[in-house]
Amino acid sequence: MRARVLVSVAVAATIALGATGCEFMSPAQTTEIKQITDGVNVSTGKIDVRNALLIADDADGARFVGTLVNNSEKGDITLSIEVGGDTQTVTVPANTHIDLGAAAAPTAQATAPTETGDETTQGTKAGKSEDVVFDDADTKPGSLVKVYFSYSGAEGVSASVPVLTSAQEEYATLAPTSTPEPTGEATLPVETPAATPTDAATQDAGQ
């Protein structure tokens, strides 16, 4: 009986030591935290698409927001972005990143480096921001919309991009706005009648 007790104690100690060792060797979860963004990240060929999302307050069109990174050392790339049959193109110069949507709201895009695997966009130049709006895309707020990215010489890639509204402060000015139609008829200028000579002036002219 005593031998059995000793064996049980030894087994329990071994299990406890093994569990403690596993916990000790496991990396802390806090060191593996990654940056959380509203959009999605995809890559096609030499182009990285970072934090891609659509801003729309209704289903009749949306603005594309995100960062395009051309990792090629030489050669501009014209990227096609397709949403529901509506296609827009953006030319990204070599070794350059472009913040789409920043033209409409300069403070909406973060200037911090964007992660691309083990690299960042710090080494790329900042290109001119562009405004990319899809007028004919069916983009229901709160949904995920399939967006297709492609360019000549590379295999295209699709991603389910979230559709957010301008209700959030950082996207307040990014929803597409339609050109206001004129209301009412134009007002014609009113002619002022010529002044008539007074009686006194008439009398003076007769003398």
ROSE-4610 file (N, C-alpha, C; in Angstrom, 1 decimal, always signed):
// ROSE-4610
residu = [M/M/M/R/R/R/A/A/A/R/R/R/V/V/V/L/L/L/V/V/V/S/S/S/V/V/V/A/A/A/V/V/V/A/A/A/A/A/A/T/T/T/I/I/I/A/A/A/L/L/L/G/G/G/A/A/A/T/T/T/G/G/G/C/C/C/E/E/E/F/F/F/M/M/M/S/S/S/P/P/P/A/A/A/Q/Q/Q/T/T/T/T/T/T/E/E/E/I/I/I/K/K/K/Q/Q/Q/I/I/I/T/T/T/D/D/D/G/G/G/V/V/V/N/N/N/V/V/V/S/S/S/T/T/T/G/G/G/K/K/K/I/I/I/D/D/D/V/V/V/R/R/R/N/N/N/A/A/A/L/L/L/L/L/L/I/I/I/A/A/A/D/D/D/D/D/D/A/A/A/D/D/D/G/G/G/A/A/A/R/R/R/F/F/F/V/V/V/G/G/G/T/T/T/L/L/L/V/V/V/N/N/N/N/N/N/S/S/S/E/E/E/K/K/K/G/G/G/D/D/D/I/I/I/T/T/T/L/L/L/S/S/S/I/I/I/E/E/E/V/V/V/G/G/G/G/G/G/D/D/D/T/T/T/Q/Q/Q/T/T/T/V/V/V/T/T/T/V/V/V/P/P/P/A/A/A/N/N/N/T/T/T/H/H/H/I/I/I/D/D/D/L/L/L/G/G/G/A/A/A/A/A/A/A/A/A/A/A/A/P/P/P/T/T/T/A/A/A/Q/Q/Q/A/A/A/T/T/T/A/A/A/P/P/P/T/T/T/E/E/E/T/T/T/G/G/G/D/D/D/E/E/E/T/T/T/T/T/T/Q/Q/Q/G/G/G/T/T/T/K/K/K/A/A/A/G/G/G/K/K/K/S/S/S/E/E/E/D/D/D/V/V/V/V/V/V/F/F/F/D/D/D/D/D/D/A/A/A/D/D/D/T/T/T/K/K/K/P/P/P/G/G/G/S/S/S/L/L/L/V/V/V/K/K/K/V/V/V/Y/Y/Y/F/F/F/S/S/S/Y/Y/Y/S/S/S/G/G/G/A/A/A/E/E/E/G/G/G/V/V/V/S/S/S/A/A/A/S/S/S/V/V/V/P/P/P/V/V/V/L/L/L/T/T/T/S/S/S/A/A/A/Q/Q/Q/E/E/E/E/E/E/Y/Y/Y/A/A/A/T/T/T/L/L/L/A/A/A/P/P/P/T/T/T/S/S/S/T/T/T/P/P/P/E/E/E/P/P/P/T/T/T/G/G/G/E/E/E/A/A/A/T/T/T/L/L/L/P/P/P/V/V/V/E/E/E/T/T/T/P/P/P/A/A/A/A/A/A/T/T/T/P/P/P/T/T/T/D/D/D/A/A/A/A/A/A/T/T/T/Q/Q/Q/D/D/D/A/A/A/G/G/G/Q/Q/Q]
num = [1/1/1/2/2/2/3/3/3/4/4/4/5/5/5/6/6/6/7/7/7/8/8/8/9/9/9/10/10/10/11/11/11/12/12/12/13/13/13/14/14/14/15/15/15/16/16/16/17/17/17/18/18/18/19/19/19/20/20/20/21/21/21/22/22/22/23/23/23/24/24/24/25/25/25/26/26/26/27/27/27/28/28/28/29/29/29/30/30/30/31/31/31/32/32/32/33/33/33/34/34/34/35/35/35/36/36/36/37/37/37/38/38/38/39/39/39/40/40/40/41/41/41/42/42/42/43/43/43/44/44/44/45/45/45/46/46/46/47/47/47/48/48/48/49/49/49/50/50/50/51/51/51/52/52/52/53/53/53/54/54/54/55/55/55/56/56/56/57/57/57/58/58/58/59/59/59/60/60/60/61/61/61/62/62/62/63/63/63/64/64/64/65/65/65/66/66/66/67/67/67/68/68/68/69/69/69/70/70/70/71/71/71/72/72/72/73/73/73/74/74/74/75/75/75/76/76/76/77/77/77/78/78/78/79/79/79/80/80/80/81/81/81/82/82/82/83/83/83/84/84/84/85/85/85/86/86/86/87/87/87/88/88/88/89/89/89/90/90/90/91/91/91/92/92/92/93/93/93/94/94/94/95/95/95/96/96/96/97/97/97/98/98/98/99/99/99/100/100/100/101/101/101/102/102/102/103/103/103/104/104/104/105/105/105/106/106/106/107/107/107/108/108/108/109/109/109/110/110/110/111/111/111/112/112/112/113/113/113/114/114/114/115/115/115/116/116/116/117/117/117/118/118/118/119/119/119/120/120/120/121/121/121/122/122/122/123/123/123/124/124/124/125/125/125/126/126/126/127/127/127/128/128/128/129/129/129/130/130/130/131/131/131/132/132/132/133/133/133/134/134/134/135/135/135/136/136/136/137/137/137/138/138/138/139/139/139/140/140/140/141/141/141/142/142/142/143/143/143/144/144/144/145/145/145/146/146/146/147/147/147/148/148/148/149/149/149/150/150/150/151/151/151/152/152/152/153/153/153/154/154/154/155/155/155/156/156/156/157/157/157/158/158/158/159/159/159/160/160/160/161/161/161/162/162/162/163/163/163/164/164/164/165/165/165/166/166/166/167/167/167/168/168/168/169/169/169/170/170/170/171/171/171/172/172/172/173/173/173/174/174/174/175/175/175/176/176/176/177/177/177/178/178/178/179/179/179/180/180/180/181/181/181/182/182/182/183/183/183/184/184/184/185/185/185/186/186/186/187/187/187/188/188/188/189/189/189/190/190/190/191/191/191/192/192/192/193/193/193/194/194/194/195/195/195/196/196/196/197/197/197/198/198/198/199/199/199/200/200/200/201/201/201/202/202/202/203/203/203/204/204/204/205/205/205/206/206/206/207/207/207]
x = [+0.8/+0.0/+0.9/+1.9/+2.8/+3.5/+3.8/+4.5/+3.6/+2.3/+1.3/+1.2/+1.2/+1.0/+2.2/+3.4/+4.6/+4.6/+4.1/+4.0/+3.0/+1.9/+0.9/+1.4/+2.2/+2.7/+3.7/+4.6/+5.6/+4.9/+3.9/+3.1/+2.5/+1.9/+1.3/+2.3/+3.5/+4.5/+5.1/+5.1/+5.6/+4.6/+3.4/+2.3/+2.3/+2.5/+2.5/+3.7/+4.8/+6.1/+6.0/+5.4/+5.2/+4.3/+3.2/+2.2/+2.9/+3.7/+4.4/+5.4/+6.1/+7.1/+6.5/+5.3/+4.6/+4.2/+3.7/+3.3/+4.5/+5.6/+6.8/+7.4/+7.3/+7.9/+7.0/+5.7/+4.8/+5.0/+5.0/+5.2/+3.9/+4.1/+3.0/+2.1/+0.8/-0.1/+0.0/+0.3/+0.4/+1.5/+2.5/+3.5/+3.1/+2.0/+1.6/+0.4/+0.1/-1.0/-0.7/-1.6/-1.4/-2.4/-2.0/-2.8/-4.2/-5.2/-6.6/-7.1/-7.6/-8.2/-9.6/-10.3/-11.7/-11.7/-10.7/-10.7/-10.0/-9.7/-9.1/-7.8/-6.9/-5.6/-5.5/-5.1/-4.8/-3.6/-3.1/-2.0/-2.2/-1.7/-1.7/-0.5/+0.4/+1.7/+2.5/+2.9/+3.7/+2.9/+1.6/+0.7/+0.1/+0.3/-0.4/-1.5/-2.7/-3.8/-4.1/-4.0/-4.1/-5.3/-6.0/-7.1/-8.2/-8.5/-9.5/-10.9/-11.7/-13.1/-13.9/-15.2/-16.1/-16.9/-17.1/-18.0/-19.2/-20.4/-21.6/-22.7/-23.6/-24.7/-26.0/-26.0/-27.1/-26.5/-27.4/-26.9/-26.6/-26.6/-26.4/-25.1/-24.0/-22.7/-21.9/-20.5/-19.7/-18.3/-17.6/-16.2/-15.3/-14.2/-13.2/-12.2/-11.8/-10.8/-9.8/-8.5/-7.5/-6.2/-5.1/-3.8/-3.3/-2.8/-2.2/-0.7/+0.0/+1.5/+2.1/+2.9/+3.6/+5.0/+5.3/+6.6/+7.6/+7.3/+8.3/+9.2/+10.5/+11.5/+11.5/+10.9/+10.7/+9.5/+8.9/+7.7/+6.4/+5.6/+4.3/+3.3/+2.3/+1.3/+0.0/-0.9/-2.2/-3.1/-3.7/-4.5/-6.0/-6.7/-8.1/-8.8/-9.8/-10.6/-12.1/-12.6/-14.0/-14.9/-16.1/-17.1/-18.4/-19.0/-20.3/-20.4/-19.3/-19.4/-18.9/-18.8/-18.2/-16.7/-15.9/-14.5/-13.8/-12.9/-12.1/-10.6/-9.8/-8.4/-7.5/-6.4/-5.5/-4.1/-3.3/-1.9/-1.0/-0.3/+0.6/+2.0/+2.8/+4.2/+5.0/+6.2/+7.1/+7.5/+7.6/+8.1/+7.3/+6.0/+5.2/+3.9/+3.4/+2.1/+1.1/-0.1/-1.2/-2.3/-2.7/-3.9/-5.1/-6.0/-7.2/-8.2/-8.9/-9.8/-9.3/-7.9/-7.3/-7.6/-7.9/-8.1/-9.4/-10.4/-11.6/-11.5/-10.7/-10.5/-9.1/-8.2/-6.8/-6.5/-7.4/-7.1/-7.7/-8.3/-9.0/-8.0/-6.9/-5.9/-4.7/-4.4/-3.2/-1.9/-1.0/+0.3/+1.3/+0.9/+1.8/+2.1/+3.3/+3.6/+2.6/+2.3/+1.4/+2.1/+1.6/+2.3/+2.1/+3.2/+3.1/+4.0/+3.5/+4.3/+5.3/+6.6/+7.7/+8.2/+7.6/+8.0/+7.0/+7.3/+6.4/+6.5/+5.6/+5.6/+6.5/+7.3/+8.1/+9.1/+9.5/+10.5/+9.9/+8.6/+8.0/+7.7/+7.7/+7.3/+5.8/+5.4/+4.0/+3.5/+2.6/+2.1/+0.9/+0.4/-0.7/-2.0/-2.7/-4.0/-5.0/-5.9/-6.9/-8.3/-9.3/-10.7/-11.3/-11.6/-12.2/-13.6/-14.6/-16.0/-16.6/-17.4/-18.2/-19.7/-20.1/-21.5/-22.5/-22.1/-23.1/-23.0/-22.2/-22.0/-23.2/-23.6/-24.7/-24.0/-23.9/-23.2/-24.1/-24.6/-25.5/-24.7/-24.9/-24.2/-24.3/-23.2/-23.2/-23.0/-22.9/-22.6/-21.2/-20.9/-19.6/-19.7/-18.9/-19.0/-17.8/-18.0/-16.8/-16.2/-14.9/-14.1/-12.9/-12.8/-11.7/-10.6/-9.4/-8.2/-7.3/-6.9/-6.1/-5.3/-4.3/-3.5/-2.8/-2.4/-1.8/-0.5/-0.4/+0.9/+0.8/-0.3/-0.4/-1.8/-1.9/-3.1/-4.0/-5.2/-6.1/-6.5/-7.0/-7.4/-8.7/-9.6/-10.9/-10.9/-11.6/-11.7/-13.1/-13.6/-14.9/-14.6/-15.0/-14.7/-15.9/-15.7/-16.8/-17.3/-18.6/-19.2/-19.6/-18.9/-19.2/-19.9/-20.5/-21.2/-20.4/-20.8/-20.1/-20.5/-21.3/-21.7/-20.5/-19.4/-18.2/-17.4/-16.9/-16.2/-15.1/-14.3/-13.2/-13.6/-14.9/-15.3/-16.5/-16.6/-17.7/-17.8/-16.7/-16.8/-16.5/-16.5/-16.1/-17.3/-18.5/-19.6/-19.8/-20.1/-20.3/-21.4/-21.2/-22.3/-22.6/-23.9/-24.4/-24.4/-24.3/-24.4/-25.8/-26.0/-27.3/-28.0/-29.3/-30.0/-30.6/-30.6/-31.2/-32.6/-33.0/-34.4/-35.1/-36.3/-37.1/-36.5/-37.1/-36.6/-35.7/-34.8/-33.9/-34.6/-34.2/-34.8/-34.2/-35.0/-34.5/-34.3/-33.3/-33.0/-34.2/-34.5/-35.6/-35.2/-35.8/-35.4/-36.0/-35.2/-35.6/-36.1/-37.4/-37.9/-37.1/-37.0/-36.2/-37.0/-36.2/-36.8/-37.5/-38.7/-39.4/-39.0/-38.9/-38.5/-39.6/-39.2/-40.1/-40.8/-41.9/-42.6/-41.6/-40.8/-39.9/-38.9/-38.4/-37.4/-38.0/-39.3/-40.0/-40.2/-40.6/-40.8/-39.5/-38.4/-37.1/-36.7/-37.0/-36.7/-37.5/-38.8/-39.6/-39.3/-38.6/-38.2/-37.1]
y = [-1.2/+0.0/+1.2/+1.2/+2.4/+2.6/+1.6/+1.7/+2.3/+1.9/+2.5/+4.0/+4.4/+5.9/+6.6/+6.1/+6.8/+6.9/+5.9/+5.9/+7.0/+7.1/+8.1/+9.5/+9.7/+11.0/+11.4/+10.4/+10.7/+11.1/+10.3/+10.6/+12.0/+12.4/+13.7/+14.8/+14.6/+15.6/+15.8/+14.6/+14.7/+15.5/+15.2/+15.9/+17.4/+17.8/+19.2/+19.9/+19.2/+19.8/+20.0/+19.0/+19.1/+20.3/+20.4/+21.5/+22.9/+23.0/+24.2/+24.6/+23.5/+23.7/+24.2/+23.7/+24.1/+25.6/+25.9/+27.3/+28.3/+27.8/+28.6/+28.8/+27.8/+27.9/+28.6/+28.7/+29.3/+30.8/+31.4/+32.9/+33.6/+34.7/+35.4/+35.9/+35.8/+36.2/+37.7/+38.5/+39.9/+40.4/+39.5/+39.9/+39.6/+38.9/+38.6/+39.4/+40.5/+41.4/+42.1/+42.0/+42.7/+43.9/+44.8/+46.0/+45.7/+46.2/+45.9/+47.1/+46.8/+47.9/+47.5/+48.5/+48.3/+47.5/+47.7/+47.1/+45.7/+45.3/+44.0/+44.2/+43.3/+43.3/+42.2/+42.5/+41.5/+41.9/+41.0/+41.3/+40.6/+41.3/+40.8/+41.2/+40.2/+40.6/+41.5/+42.6/+43.6/+44.6/+44.5/+45.5/+44.9/+45.7/+45.3/+46.3/+45.8/+46.6/+46.5/+47.6/+47.6/+48.4/+47.8/+48.4/+48.9/+48.0/+48.3/+48.3/+49.3/+49.3/+50.3/+50.2/+51.1/+51.9/+53.2/+54.1/+54.4/+54.1/+54.4/+54.6/+55.6/+55.8/+55.2/+54.8/+54.1/+53.0/+52.4/+51.3/+51.8/+53.1/+53.6/+54.2/+53.5/+54.0/+54.1/+54.0/+54.0/+54.6/+55.1/+55.5/+54.5/+54.2/+53.2/+53.9/+53.3/+53.8/+52.7/+53.1/+52.1/+52.6/+51.8/+52.2/+51.2/+51.7/+50.8/+51.0/+49.9/+49.9/+49.2/+49.9/+49.3/+49.0/+47.7/+47.2/+47.1/+47.4/+47.3/+48.4/+48.1/+49.2/+50.1/+49.5/+50.4/+49.9/+50.8/+50.4/+50.8/+51.7/+52.1/+50.9/+50.8/+49.8/+50.4/+50.1/+50.6/+49.5/+49.7/+48.7/+48.9/+47.8/+47.9/+47.4/+48.2/+47.9/+47.7/+46.6/+46.3/+46.0/+46.7/+46.4/+46.3/+45.1/+44.8/+45.3/+45.1/+45.5/+46.9/+47.7/+49.1/+49.0/+49.4/+49.3/+50.7/+50.9/+52.1/+51.7/+52.6/+52.3/+53.4/+52.9/+53.8/+53.4/+54.4/+54.2/+54.5/+53.5/+53.6/+53.6/+54.7/+54.7/+53.7/+53.3/+52.4/+52.8/+51.9/+52.1/+53.3/+53.2/+54.3/+53.8/+54.4/+54.1/+55.2/+54.9/+55.9/+55.7/+56.7/+56.6/+57.0/+56.1/+56.4/+56.9/+58.0/+58.6/+59.7/+59.8/+60.9/+62.2/+62.2/+63.5/+64.1/+63.2/+63.7/+64.1/+63.4/+63.7/+63.4/+64.5/+64.3/+63.6/+63.8/+63.3/+61.9/+61.3/+60.0/+58.9/+59.1/+58.1/+58.2/+57.2/+57.2/+57.3/+58.0/+58.2/+57.2/+56.3/+55.3/+54.3/+53.6/+52.6/+51.5/+50.9/+49.8/+48.5/+47.5/+46.2/+45.5/+44.9/+44.0/+42.8/+41.9/+40.7/+41.2/+41.0/+41.5/+42.8/+43.5/+44.8/+45.8/+47.0/+48.1/+49.0/+50.0/+50.9/+52.1/+52.1/+53.2/+53.5/+52.4/+52.6/+53.1/+53.2/+53.6/+55.1/+55.8/+57.2/+57.4/+58.5/+58.8/+59.4/+58.8/+59.3/+60.2/+60.8/+61.7/+61.0/+61.5/+60.8/+61.0/+60.0/+60.0/+59.7/+60.1/+59.9/+58.9/+57.7/+56.6/+56.3/+56.7/+56.5/+55.6/+54.7/+53.7/+54.2/+54.8/+55.4/+54.3/+53.2/+52.2/+50.9/+50.9/+49.7/+49.6/+48.3/+48.0/+47.7/+48.7/+48.6/+48.9/+47.9/+48.1/+48.3/+49.4/+49.6/+48.5/+48.1/+47.0/+45.6/+45.6/+44.3/+44.1/+42.9/+42.7/+42.6/+43.3/+43.4/+42.8/+42.0/+41.4/+42.4/+42.6/+43.6/+42.8/+43.1/+42.4/+43.3/+42.9/+43.8/+43.0/+43.7/+43.1/+44.1/+43.6/+44.4/+43.5/+44.1/+43.3/+42.7/+41.3/+40.7/+40.0/+40.1/+39.4/+38.8/+37.8/+37.1/+38.0/+38.2/+39.1/+38.4/+39.2/+38.6/+39.3/+38.6/+39.2/+39.2/+40.1/+40.2/+40.6/+40.2/+40.6/+41.9/+43.0/+44.3/+44.8/+45.3/+45.8/+47.2/+47.4/+48.7/+49.4/+50.5/+51.3/+52.6/+53.2/+54.5/+55.7/+56.9/+58.1/+58.4/+57.6/+57.8/+57.9/+57.1/+57.1/+58.4/+59.0/+60.3/+60.3/+59.2/+59.2/+59.1/+58.7/+58.6/+59.6/+60.7/+61.6/+62.3/+62.5/+63.3/+62.4/+61.0/+60.2/+59.5/+59.7/+59.1/+59.9/+59.2/+59.9/+60.9/+62.0/+63.1/+63.4/+63.4/+63.7/+65.2/+65.7/+67.1/+67.6/+68.6/+69.1/+69.6/+69.3/+69.8/+71.2/+72.0/+73.4/+73.3/+74.1/+74.1/+75.4/+75.3/+76.4/+77.0/+78.1/+78.8/+79.9/+80.2/+81.2/+82.6/+83.4/+84.7/+85.7/+86.3/+87.3/+88.6/+89.4/+90.7/+91.6/+92.4/+93.3/+94.7/+95.2/+96.5/+97.6/+98.6/+99.7/+100.8/+101.2/+102.2/+103.5/+104.2/+105.5/+106.5/+107.3/+108.4/+109.4/+109.9/+110.9/+112.3/+113.2/+114.6/+115.2/+115.9/+116.5/+117.7/+118.2/+119.4/+120.6/+120.7/+121.8/+121.8/+120.6/+120.5/+120.9/+120.5/+120.7/+122.3/+122.9/+124.3/+125.1/+124.6/+125.3/+125.1/+123.9/+123.6/+124.5/+124.9/+125.7/+127.1/+127.6/+129.1/+129.4]
z = [+0.0/+0.0/+0.0/+0.8/+0.9/-0.5/-1.2/-2.5/-3.5/-3.4/-4.3/-4.1/-2.8/-2.5/-3.0/-2.8/-3.3/-4.8/-5.5/-7.0/-7.4/-6.7/-7.1/-6.9/-5.8/-5.5/-6.6/-7.0/-8.0/-9.4/-9.7/-11.0/-11.0/-9.8/-9.7/-9.8/-9.2/-9.3/-10.7/-11.4/-12.8/-13.7/-13.5/-14.3/-14.0/-12.7/-12.3/-12.9/-12.8/-13.4/-14.9/-15.6/-17.0/-17.4/-16.7/-16.9/-16.7/-15.6/-15.3/-16.4/-16.8/-17.9/-19.2/-19.5/-20.8/-20.7/-19.5/-19.3/-19.3/-18.7/-18.7/-20.1/-20.9/-22.2/-23.2/-23.0/-23.9/-23.9/-25.1/-25.2/-24.7/-24.0/-23.5/-24.6/-24.5/-25.5/-25.8/-24.7/-24.9/-25.9/-26.1/-27.0/-28.5/-28.7/-30.1/-30.5/-29.8/-30.2/-31.5/-32.5/-33.8/-33.9/-34.7/-34.9/-35.5/-34.8/-35.3/-36.1/-37.3/-38.1/-38.5/-39.1/-39.5/-40.8/-41.7/-43.0/-43.1/-44.3/-44.6/-45.4/-45.3/-46.0/-47.0/-48.2/-49.3/-50.1/-50.9/-51.7/-53.1/-54.1/-55.5/-56.2/-56.5/-57.2/-56.3/-56.8/-56.1/-55.3/-55.4/-54.7/-53.4/-52.3/-51.1/-50.9/-50.5/-50.2/-48.7/-48.0/-46.5/-46.0/-45.0/-44.4/-45.4/-46.3/-47.3/-46.7/-47.0/-46.6/-47.5/-47.4/-48.2/-47.2/-47.6/-46.8/-47.6/-47.0/-47.7/-46.7/-46.9/-46.0/-46.6/-47.9/-48.5/-49.5/-50.2/-51.1/-52.5/-52.7/-54.1/-54.3/-53.9/-54.1/-52.9/-53.0/-51.9/-52.3/-51.2/-51.4/-50.9/-51.7/-51.3/-50.4/-49.3/-48.4/-48.1/-48.2/-47.9/-48.4/-48.2/-48.6/-49.7/-50.8/-51.8/-51.8/-51.7/-51.6/-52.8/-53.6/-54.7/-54.3/-54.1/-53.6/-54.6/-55.9/-57.0/-56.9/-57.1/-57.1/-58.3/-59.4/-60.6/-61.4/-62.0/-62.8/-62.0/-62.6/-62.1/-62.3/-61.4/-61.6/-61.5/-62.5/-62.6/-62.0/-60.9/-60.2/-60.5/-60.9/-61.1/-59.8/-59.4/-58.2/-58.7/-58.6/-59.1/-57.9/-58.0/-57.0/-57.7/-57.8/-58.4/-59.8/-60.6/-62.0/-62.3/-61.3/-61.4/-61.1/-62.1/-61.9/-62.0/-61.0/-61.0/-61.0/-61.5/-61.6/-60.9/-60.3/-59.6/-60.0/-60.4/-60.8/-59.6/-59.1/-58.0/-58.5/-58.3/-58.7/-58.0/-58.6/-58.0/-56.6/-55.6/-54.3/-53.6/-53.8/-53.3/-52.7/-51.7/-51.2/-51.3/-51.6/-51.8/-50.8/-50.1/-49.2/-49.9/-50.3/-50.9/-49.9/-50.2/-49.2/-48.5/-48.4/-47.7/-48.4/-49.7/-50.4/-49.9/-49.4/-48.9/-47.5/-46.7/-45.3/-44.9/-44.9/-44.7/-43.3/-42.3/-41.0/-40.8/-41.8/-41.6/-41.7/-42.5/-42.6/-41.7/-41.0/-40.1/-40.9/-40.3/-41.0/-40.5/-39.6/-39.0/-40.1/-40.0/-41.0/-41.0/-42.2/-42.4/-42.4/-41.7/-41.6/-42.9/-43.5/-44.6/-44.3/-43.5/-43.1/-42.1/-42.4/-41.5/-41.9/-42.9/-43.4/-43.1/-43.3/-43.2/-44.4/-44.5/-45.6/-45.4/-44.3/-44.0/-45.1/-45.8/-46.9/-48.2/-48.3/-49.5/-49.4/-50.6/-50.6/-50.6/-50.1/-50.0/-51.4/-52.0/-53.3/-53.1/-54.2/-54.1/-53.8/-52.8/-52.5/-53.6/-53.7/-54.7/-54.1/-54.8/-54.4/-55.3/-54.8/-55.5/-55.1/-56.0/-55.6/-56.6/-56.1/-57.0/-57.0/-58.1/-58.1/-58.4/-59.1/-59.5/-58.7/-57.6/-56.8/-55.8/-55.6/-54.7/-53.3/-52.5/-51.2/-50.1/-49.4/-48.3/-47.0/-46.3/-45.1/-44.1/-43.5/-42.5/-43.1/-44.5/-45.1/-45.5/-46.0/-46.6/-48.1/-48.9/-50.3/-50.9/-52.0/-52.7/-53.5/-53.3/-54.1/-54.8/-56.0/-56.8/-57.2/-56.8/-57.1/-58.2/-59.2/-60.3/-61.1/-61.7/-62.7/-63.6/-64.8/-65.8/-65.3/-65.6/-65.2/-63.8/-63.1/-61.8/-61.7/-60.8/-60.6/-59.6/-60.0/-59.2/-57.9/-57.0/-55.7/-55.3/-54.6/-54.2/-52.6/-52.1/-50.6/-50.2/-49.1/-48.6/-47.7/-48.3/-47.7/-46.9/-45.7/-44.9/-45.4/-45.3/-45.7/-44.4/-44.1/-42.9/-43.3/-42.3/-42.6/-42.1/-42.4/-41.9/-40.5/-39.8/-38.4/-37.5/-37.9/-37.0/-37.4/-36.3/-36.4/-37.5/-37.5/-38.4/-39.9/-40.1/-41.5/-41.8/-41.0/-41.1/-42.4/-43.1/-44.4/-45.6/-45.4/-46.5/-47.3/-46.9/-47.6/-48.9/-50.0/-51.3/-51.2/-51.8/-51.8/-53.2/-53.5/-54.9/-55.1/-56.3/-56.7/-56.5/-55.6/-55.4/-56.6/-56.8/-58.0/-57.7/-58.7/-58.5/-58.1/-57.1/-56.7/-57.1/-57.7/-58.1/-59.4/-59.9/-61.1/-60.7/-61.7/-61.5/-61.4/-60.5/-60.3/-61.3/-62.1/-63.1/-62.4/-62.9/-62.2/-62.4/-61.4/-61.4/-61.9/-63.0/-63.5/-62.7/-62.4/-61.6/-62.6/-62.5/-63.4/-63.3/-64.5/-64.5/-63.7/-63.1/-62.2/-63.2/-62.8/-63.6/-63.0/-63.9/-63.5/-62.6/-61.6/-60.7/-61.3/-60.7/-61.3/-61.3/-60.2/-60.2/-61.3/-61.6/-62.6/-64.0/-64.2/-65.4/-65.6/-64.5/-64.6/-64.9/-64.3/-64.6/-66.1/-66.6/-68.0/-68.9/-68.5/-69.4/-69.4/-68.4/-68.3/-69.2]
